[in-house]
Amino acid sequence: MVVLDTNVLVAALWSRKGGSFQIVDRALRGELQIAVSVALVLEYEDVLKRAAMREASWANIVDLDVILDTLLAHAKLVSPITVRGRPFLRDANDDMVLECALQARADAIVTMNLRDFALVPGKFGIDIVNPGLFLARMKGYEQ
């Protein structure tokens, strides 16, 4: 089980060619178990529905609703969050992602923000991996 940082969803909606899209596509088809919290879902919706995001995305507002609904239908909702990791990271939104991963006992956080999550593996034992490497691992080989 993994937690997807919001930046992975953003990248998936900017381009259908990258690893982020392939990961989100697998989650949408129920082939990848992801965990979400209420706070993380609210962030997904807030960021993905911003006007600038909609303009840069291949998806329109109706597509975004379908994508979010489908993603959440296959996700494990961890609620309430009783495991607290705050403050550990510089960004409170990153702490929210970490707490979701801790509560879900996730194996990994998939993010493009490797630097800000760099101390997480040593402290919490959760792998921090970018979309390309995560996809390579899913396919059975390392980059």
HELIX and SHEET records of a PDB file:
HELIX    1   1 THR A    6  TRP A   14  1                                   9    
HELIX    2   2 GLY A   19  LEU A   28  1                                  10    
HELIX    3   3 VAL A   38  LEU A   48  1                                  11    
HELIX    4   4 ALA A   51  ALA A   56  1                                   6    
HELIX    5   5 ILE A   61  HIS A   74  1                                  14    
HELIX    6   6 ALA A   92  ALA A  104  1                                  13    
HELIX    7   7 VAL A  120  PHE A  124  1                                   5    
HELIX    8   8 PRO A  131  MET A  138  1                                   8    
SHEET    1   A 3 VAL A   2  LEU A   4  0                                        
SHEET    2   A 3 ALA A 108  VAL A 110  1                                        
SHEET    3   A 3 ASP A 127  VAL A 129  1                                        
SHEET    1   B 2 ALA A  35  VAL A  36  0                                        
SHEET    2   B 2 LYS A  76  LEU A  77  1                                        
END                                                                             
